[in-house]
Amino acid sequence: MPRGKFITFEGGEGAGKSTQARVLGDHLGTNGIEVVLTREPGGTPFAEQVRGLLLGSNLPPHDALAEALLFYAARADHLARVIRPALEAGKWVICDRFSDSTRVYQGLAGGLSHEAFAALERLVVAPTAPDLTFILDMPPEEGLRRAEERRRASADTGADPYEVRTLEYHQRLQHGFLEVAAAEPGRCVVIDAAGERDAVGSAHLIVDRVVFIGAQHLLGGARQVEDDCAIHRADALAEREADVAERLVVGLARRPERQEIGAGGAEREQRRDRRQQHPEQVAAQASGQSGPP
C-alpha cells in the first residue's frame, strides 16, 4: 500500500492553523481520502497530558532545552502511536503544528541551539518529515488580537504562557517561520493569512488556495509564485481553478504505483512523466486554457 501524505500547518498565535487544518481535512475527506487530523503538542493521551503541563498557567520557570525535551517526549509518542501507523496504512495525516514550531519557538526565538534541535530531530522525528508544510503568516499584533477574540468567544479567559510573552518575542516567531520557509522552499509554502476576518474565519478562500498549491507541491511541480518568496495571497480562486485543484488532489491520492503494462506501458509512462514535470500545463488544459508554448 502506498504511504500516506503528511501535511503540517505552522505559524504564530491566532493565525488560523487549526481552522485551516480542519477545513482541508474535511475537503479531502469528501473526495474519498482518509484523513487523520491531529495536533501538537497532543494527539495521544500521554502527549495531551504533556500539553496540559506546557500550556498550563502554573508552569514554573525553565529553560529552552527543558521545554524542548518535553515537546519531543510528546512528539515521540505521537509519532509512534498515531502519525506513523496512519501513514503506513495509506492515510493522510494533517497536523496542527509539528517540529517546525519547536525549531522556531524554542530555537530561533527561544535560544535553543541548532545542534540541540538537530540532535532531537534525528533521535525522534527522522525519517518522518512532513511532505508539505503551510506556514500561515500574519503580523503578530493581529494574531494576538484574534487569539484574544477566540478566548472571549469560548469563555476561556486565560491566555497560555506563549500568548502572554512580549510582542518582540512574537515578532521573532514571525521572522523565524519565514526563515524556515526560505530555507526549505520545496516543502514549505507561506500563506498570507492577514486577509479579511470573514475570509479567514470561514476558511473558504484560503483552503482553495491551499488545495491547489498543495496538489502541485506534492506532485513535485510547484509553480513559481508572486514576488519569488512563496507567498500566496488568500484571495478567492476562480471556480475553474478550484475545480482543477480538486481533480489534482484527488488524482494524486488515487494514483497507482508506476509499472509497465503491456505494449503501451512505456508510452503511458512518458505521458505521466510529462504531466508530473509540467502540472501547470496539465491544469491549464484541464480547465480549457492553452498552456505556454
C-alpha positions, 0 to 999 in steps of 0.5 A: 500500500502506498504511504500516506501524505503528511501535511503540517500547518505552522505559524504564530498565535491566532493565525488560523492553523487549526481552522485551516487544518480542519477545513482541508481535512474535511475537503479531502475527506469528501473526495474519498481520502482518509484523513487523520487530523491531529495536533501538537503538542497532543494527539495521544493521551500521554502527549495531551497530558504533556500539553496540559503541563506546557500550556498550563498557567502554573508552569514554573520557570525553565529553560529552552532545552527543558521545554524542548525535551518535553515537546519531543517526549510528546512528539515521540509518542505521537509519532509512534502511536498515531502519525506513523501507523496512519501513514503506513496504512495509506492515510493522510495525516494533517497536523496542527503544528509539528517540529517546525514550531519547536525549531522556531519557538524554542530555537530561533526565538527561544535560544535553543541551539541548532545542534540541540534541535538537530540532535532531537530531530534525528533521535525522534522525528527522522525519517518522518518529515512532513511532505508539505508544510503551510506556514500561515503568516500574519503580523503578530499584533493581529494574531494576538488580537484574534487569539484574544477574540477566540478566548472571549468567544469560548469563555476561556479567559486565560491566555497560555504562557506563549500568548502572554510573552512580549510582542518582540518575542512574537515578532521573532516567531514571525521572522523565524517561520519565514526563515524556515520557509526560505530555507526549505522552499520545496516543502514549505509554502507561506500563506498570507493569512492577514486577509479579511476576518470573514475570509479567514474565519470561514476558511473558504478562500484560503483552503482553495488556495491551499488545495491547489498549491498543495496538489502541485507541491506534492506532485513535485511541480510547484509553480513559481509564485508572486514576488519569488518568496512563496507567498500566496495571497488568500484571495478567492480562486476562480471556480475553474481553478478550484475545480482543477485543484480538486481533480489534482488532489484527488488524482494524486491520492488515487494514483497507482504505483508506476509499472509497465503494462503491456505494449503501451506501458512505456508510452503511458509512462512518458505521458505521466512523466510529462504531466508530473514535470509540467502540472501547470500545463496539465491544469491549464488544459484541464480547465480549457486554457492553452498552456505556454508554448 
